[in-house]
Amino acid sequence: AIADAAEDALRGEGGALSGRHVVVTAGPTHEPLDPVRYVANRSSGKQGYAIARACRQLGARVTLVAGPTALPDPRGIETVHVETARQMLAASEAALPADAFVACAAVADYRPAYETEHKVKKERGGLTAIDLTENPDVLASIARHASRRPALVIGFAAETDDVLGHAEAKRARKGCDWIVANDVSPGTGTMGGDRNAVTLITGEGDEAWEDLPKSEVSRRLAERIAGALGPAPG
Amino acid sequence: AIADAAEDALRGEGGALSGRHVVVTAGPTHEPLDPVRYVANRSSGKQGYAIARACRQLGARVTLVAGPTALPDPRGIETVHVETARQMLAASEAALPADAFVACAAVADYRPAYETEHKVKKERGGLTAIDLTENPDVLASIARHASRRPALVIGFAAETDDVLGHAEAKRARKGCDWIVANDVSPGTGTMGGDRNAVTLITGEGDEAWEDLPKSEVSRRLAERIAGALGPAPG
């Protein structure tokens, strides 16, 4: 009970995001081919979960839309579990209206074009390729939502080369306000690790946050979100 | 220290598998397409980890070759972490000689034919299919090992239809001694769950073990392995 009270205090009722609703997506998506096989993106979910916690600590109501991860549900945060990109989009839309949307999940761009009910057997001719079809774009769909676009829409860009170039292009293409760009090349240790080096791209300049714990990246981002939204009305 | 002593006692030095070396594979494999995307099989690893623990409790030395799971390394068991089917085969061969090999992992039959160093960008024409190539067969490779075939080689068959028919065929095709067949259709709750319903196929008849905790399936299997191997020489 003492720990609960301490955590409630940390949640900062009356904090800079008090009265705000923030939706955060986190983790990978898994796109099934048959009952046992799937195509996936790598993502531990750690950065997205940390952002959800950081926004909660500034007093926001937070909805976390989480793909499959090994992480426990964070306390005090409504966590909606999904598996596929289509489910992640539906859960994100269902969570609106929101003041800010943070698309931290590593959504699979593509899914298998056909999903079979039974396991595809190797001995029945086998598989020579997985035909793909494009998934809906969760970030762009929310950033261009006809009736309920959040005031602030933030995407993440996980790139392995020309990180800033790809990220600037992504900001324009998706219609989002900010992009948090990071380099996930093998060897950076970002993927699955506890630290991150990111560049925040706001359209008013780039800001590099170098080699910080994911919790600190999250705290800074939550504060920037609060600053951009200003005090909640009422 | 008391817990450690209790656990050492449970390990049954002088148990029915004392003096034996058992290699167990567990979990899925992940087959990379590029630094962020991969093709995978579903497997929590729970059944394989439980078998490794059950063999250890009967006194065996156990090597656990584990694909990516969310499970902690079991105490007192040498755990080798791998990602791909090729790595799983290499680690399994490196663990020989062994008295028994239990292939519980859900190894991906196929991997992407080409792995790229940089993330494949959607805007550069995109992906329309993932070309596949066949993975090495871990179970058959160990069951047909030229110089160091373990005395007892056991495979698992996760099927969604005609479970026994597919499993009997698999036993012959792979050259293994026993098959543990289970039905992983959606709705059975086997996948990722803590219970299992299996049929042990030994070539001398089928034995159904219905709706048991995975720990109990493991205990029975470890005892059957000990019975088949008999007392260790020396």
Interface residues (C-beta under 8 A of the other chain):
Chain A: H30 P35 V36 R37 Y38 V39 A40 N41 R42 A70 A106 A108 D109 Y110 E117 H118 K119 K121 K122 E123 G126 L127 T128 A129 I130 D131 L132 E134 A158 E159 T160 D161 H166 A169 R173 V184 S185 P186 M191
Chain B: H30 P35 V36 R37 Y38 V39 A40 N41 R42 A70 A106 A108 D109 Y110 E117 H118 K119 K121 K122 E123 G126 L127 T128 A129 I130 D131 L132 E134 A158 E159 T160 D161 H166 A169 R173 V184 S185 P186 M191
